[in-house]
Amino acid sequence: MTIKFPSIRKFRISDLTGFHPLVRPIVTSLASKTFVSRFEVLSDHTVRSLLQLHPIHVVEDNNKLFVIAGFRSYQLSISRIDDEKFPICFYREGLDESFILDLANVDILASPLIHSLGTKSAAQIEQIKSEIGQGNTDLIAPGLKSTRAISRFEKLS
C-alpha cells in the first residue's frame, strides 16, 4: 500500500456524513461485538484530548465528508461534542478503495492490539479477525497466527 498523508483541517462533527460506504459494513458488524465501552464515564476534557491523540480520518467524496478511520473517536465525538470544530485528518477525493479499506482494517485491528492490557483483548482480536479476514490480518499483523500470540505482551522498558 502506498502511504498517503492527510492534511489537517478543522471540522464540526456534524459536518461529517458518516461512515464511508466501503467501511460501513465492517464497522456495523463489529459495533455490537467490540465497541461496548461506556463513553459516559469520560469527562469532556478527556474526550477532547482523545480526539487530539486519535483523530478522525475523512475523505471528501461528492462534496460529502466520509469517515474512513478513527471510528471510535468518531463514535465518541457524536455522542458528546457535536458542534465544536476539531482537527481532522482530511484526504481529498480520489483515494483508491484498497487504501480506504486498508486504513480502516488497520484502525480496527491494530488499535486494540496496541491499547489492550489484558487477556480479554484476545477474544476481541479473534472477533475482529473473523470480520476482516485472515488475509487482511496477515498484512496488518503477521504475528497474529494464534490466540497465544495475541495474549503475549512486551514489558515496557
GIDAMO-V916570 format. One line per field, one symbol per residue. phi: phi as a letter, one per 20 degrees, with the letter a starting at -180 (. if undefined). burial: # if it has 16 or more other C-alpha atoms within 10 Angstrom, else .. A space follows every 50 residues. Layout:
phi: ???
burial: ???
This chain:
phi: .efceeedcecefffefpffgfegfffffegeededfefffeffgfffff fffcfedcceblmcddfdamfffffffgfcbfeeecfcfddfgnffgfff ffffffgfefgffedfdcffffffffffgfeenffffffebgeeebffff eeceffe
burial: ..........###..#.###..#..##..#...#............##.. #..#######....##########.##..###...######........# #########..##.......##.##.###.##.#.##..#...#.....# #......
